[in-house]
Amino acid sequence: MEQRNELNFKGQNIYIGLDVHLKSWTVTVLSEVSVLKTFSQEPDPDKLYRYLCNNYPNAEYYSVYEAGFCGFWIHHRLTELGIHNIVVNPADVPTMTSERLRKTDAVDSKKLAVGLRAKQLKGIYTPDDEAIEVRSLIRLKSTIAKDITRQKNRIKSHLRYLGVEIPQEYTGRSFHWPMRFIDWLRDVSIKTSCGRQTLDMHIRRLEELHAQNLEITREIRELSRTDRFSEIHSLLMSIPGIGRTVSLILMGEIIDIKRFNSSEQLAAYIGMIPMCHSSGEHIGRGNITVRRQATLRSVVIEAAWAAIRQDPALQLCYANNCKRMPPGKAIIKVARKLINRIFFVLKRHQPYVHAVA
């Protein structure tokens, strides 16, 4: 009788938990009934696939890792290799007290593998490569806008540090730094050449940021005219309160409205639903949830402030809510209605028709 030494895991499932770091991955491999191995390896999906094929050939491979700094390229590569991979929100991974008290990479990878095997983990939406790069460009514009604000604050702080008083006409919350103020900065009297050079360098940095912001704005506008985004852009722009910039941010972050079955799901993703604390006969509803997509929630609330000046129905909603709550909470109610409109126009591919109050 011939002895066979070949391994064959056909018909069996292998579960892999990945604790992903910049320089190494900690990998835990499970079968349906036991822990097979925990080890560290280089951050390389192909190397992991070769290990699985050599040690557990012909099995069905299922893997999971937490969303983080590495994005989705690992997911795309594992999927190409035939591994059924999901990416999970770290906040959604069940964690025992013992795992919090004794947290190591091996514990984390095993926790992911066990949760995957028990079908306790739900993968998040993973955009394609083009959508990821478009999102990166739109997010860069937001980053540069924040950098511009920081640079303006640095200039004002430098002037205060040197005892230079800013004219009254160039102060106030509605002040937007016109060119005449930049010209004033260039001509303002500074006692020493060092102080003058410092201020000039701050001004040059501000001008560089403005130039980068203009370049990205032009690129995004061209992007909005492409076949993939032109229709969506027009639909969103039909909604009161949503301008060009907000529309582009919504497109870059939502990407595909089909992943939401209802406006309630979209609102939950953005973070525009209340927290709930109920037990027995007591039903308690708290403030707005702390779980959110920070960028989207910020721009939707900003759009709501613009919408109440353009749409009589939303203006009436805001006025009625202000009678029983502070304006800051009343605008949340308006933002929630705005999300309903966003979901409607994207789901039905119909432009918004202004309501009558």
N, C-alpha and C positions, 0 to 999 in steps of 0.2 A: 504494500500500500504506500503510495507516494505522499510524503509530508509536504504541506503547503505553508510557506512562511509569509505569504502576502497578506497585508492588512486590507480589510474592506469594511467600511462603515456605511455602506449603502442602506438607505432607509432609516438612518439614525440622524438626530439633530444635535448639532454642536453649538453651544451658546458662548459668545465671547464678550466680555466686558472690558472696555478700553478706558483707562485713566490717562488722558492725553496731556502731555507737557511738551515744552519746546524742544528739549534735547533727548527725551526718552518717553516711551509708553510703558505703562504697567498693564499686563494682559492677564486676565483670568479666563480659563477655558473650562466649561462645564459640559457634562453629558446630561442626559435626562435624570440621572440618579446620583451623580457624584461630582466632586471637584477633580478635574483631571490634572491641571497644572496652573501655576501662577509664575510669571517670569517678566523680566524687563527686556525691551528691545529698542532698536533705533526707530525713530518716527517715520516708518516707511510701510505703506499699505501692501506693497508688493512682497516685502519680506514676510509680513504676517501671512499672506496668502500662501506663500511657498511652505511656510511652517505647517499650516493647516493641511495642505495637500500631502505633505510628506508623512505626517503623523496620524491624520484622520481622513484618509482618502475616500472620495465618493460620498462623503456625508453632506447634509444640508447645513450650511453655515449661517448663523444669525449673530449679528454684532450690534453693539450700542456704544455711544459715547456722548458726553455732555456738551451742549453748545457752549462755545467760548471763543477764545482768541483765534483759534485755528480756522474758524469759518466752516465751510461745507465742502472744501476740496477733498478731504478725507472720505466723506460720505460718497461723493461722486466716483472716486477711484475704487472704493470697496464695492460699490454697486456694479461698476464696469467689470470687476473681477468675478462677479457672480455671488457675492456675499450679500445676504439680506440685511442691510444696515438701517438703523434709525438713529436720529439725533434727538436727544431729549433736553427739556428745560431742567437745569439742575434743581430748581425749586420743586419739581414734580417727582423727584426720586424718593421713594419711601426710605426713611432713615431711623434706625433704632437708637435709643439713648447710648447703648454700648458703642455704637459706631461713631457717635459724636465725641465720646470721651476718649476713644482710641482711634483717631483718624490717621490712616496711612494710605499710601497709594495702593497697596495691595488690598486693604479693606475697601477702598472706594471702587476698585475694579471688580472685586467679588460682589459687592452690593449691586452694581449695575448688571452683572451677569445673572445673578439670582433673580432680580426684578424682571429681566428680560425673559428668563425661563418660565417664571410664574405669570407672564403676560400682564404684569402690573404697570408697565411703562408704555406711554403713548408718544410716538414721535411727533416732532413739530414739523411745520411746513418747510421744505427745503427748496429754495428758488434755484433756477438754472443759472449757468455761468453768466449769460448776458444780463440777466436781471440783477445778479450780484454786483456786476461792474457798474451798471446804471445806478444802483443804490449807492455804491461807493462814491460816485461823482456827485450825487445830490447831497449826500452826507458831508462831503468835503466842502460844499458851498456853505452849509450850516456852520461847520467848524471855522471857516474863514470869517464868517460874519461875527462869530464870538471873538475871534482873534482881533478883529477890527475894534470891537468894543473895548477889549482889554488894552489895546494899544492907545486908544483915546484916553482911557483912564490913566495910563502910564504918563502920557504927556501932561495931563492936568495935575497929576501928583508931582511931576518934576517942577512945574511952574510954582505950585504951592511951596515946595521944598526950597526953592530959590527966592521965595517972597515976591513973586510976580503976580500981580492981580489981574485976573481975566475981566475984560470989560463986561458990563451988565448985559449988553446986547448979544453976547456970545454965551450966555448961561441960560439955564432953564431946561425943563424936561423935553420941550419940543424942539430944542436946538439940534440941527443936523450937520454941523460943521461945513458950511459953504466954503468956496475957494477964498473968499475974502478973509475968513478966519485963518486959513492956512497961510495966506500972505501976511497977515498980522503976526503969526508965529515966526515967520522968517525975518520980520523986521523988528520984533520986540527986542528991547535993550537988555542984554545979559552982561553982567559985570566982567566975567573972565572968558577967555577963549575956550576953556574946558567946558564951562556950562553951555556956551553957544554950540560947541561941537556935539555935546550930548543931545541937545534939543534937535539939532539938524538930523542926527542919526535916527532919532525917534520919528521925525517927520518923514524921512526916506522910507523907514519901515512901514509906516502907515500908507504911503503912496504905493508901495509894492503890494500890500494886501488889497488895496482898492483895485489895482491892475489885475491881480489874480481873480478877484471876485467878478470883475467885468468879463474876463476870459471864460470863466466857468459859466456865467450867466448866458453868454452867447452860445456856448456849447450845449447847454441844457435846452435852450430855445430851439436849436436845430434838432435836438433829440425829440422834442415834443411834436415836430412836424413829420417824423418818420411814420411808416405804416403801422408799426406796433403800438404807438402811443397817441397818434393824432386824434383818433375817435374818442378815446378815453379822456384826453385833455379837453376836448370840446364839451363833452358831457359834464365834466366836473366844473368847468368854467360857467356853465349855465346856472349853477346853484348860487344864490345870493351869499356873499361873504367869502367865496372862494376865488381867489385871484390866481395869477399865473404861478407864483412861487408855491403857494399852498397846494395847488393842483399837482405840481411836479413832485412835491414831497409825498402826497397821498399815493401817486402812481408808483413811486419808488419803494414805498414801505408796504403797501397792500399787495401790489404786483398782480395777483389773480383773485378777483372777487368770488370766484367759484369755490374757493376753499371755505367760505362762510355760508352756512345754510340759512341764516337769518340775520337781521340787523342786530339782534341781541348778542349773537356771537361776535359780530364785528365790534360792537360796543364793549364787550368783555375783553377783546383783544387790545383795544385802544386803552381801556381802563376807565370807562365811563359808566360803570354800574356800581351800586352801593354794596358795602359789606353787609353780611347778614350774621346775626348771632341769635339763634333760636333754640329753645329747649322746652320740650313739653308743651304747655299751653302758652308759654311766653314766646312772642315773635318780636325779635328786635332787628331793626335795620339801622346800620351805622352810616358813617360818612362814605365818601367815594373811595373805592378800593385803592389800596397801595400797590397792587399788582397792575402794571401798565406797560404800554409801549410809549416811552417818555416823549419821543419826538412827535408822534402822532397826537397824543393828548394835548401837547402844548399848542400845536398848530390848529387843531380843531377848536380849542377854546379861543384862540386868537381870531379865527374865522368867525366864531359866534359873535364876538364884539362888533365885527364889521357887518355881520348879517342883520343885526337888530336895527342898523341904520338904513338898510336897503329893503328889507322885507317887512310889510305891515303885520303879517301874521306872527312872525317871530318877535317883532317889537311888542305886540299885544301880549304874547306869552311871557316875555321878560317883565313887562309892567305888572302883570297879574301876580307873578311869583315874587316880585319885589315887595308886595304888600304883606307877605308872610315870612320873608327870609331876607338875609343880607344880599346885596347885589352880586357878591362873589359866588354865592350859592345859586342865585337865580340864573346866572349865565351858564352854569352847568346844565340846567334844564334845557336851555336853548341849544347848547352844544349836543345834547342827546338827541334832540329833534333834527339837528343838522346831520348827525350820523345816519338817521333814518333816510334822509334825502340822498346822502351819498350812496348808501346801499341800494336804494331804489333805482337811481339813474344808471349805476354800473351793472346791476343785475338785469335790468330790463332793456338796457341800451336805448333809453329814451331821455331826451333833455328835460330838465326840470321846468315846470310851468308854474309861474308865480301864483301863490295862493292869495285869496282875498280875505282880509280880516273881517 
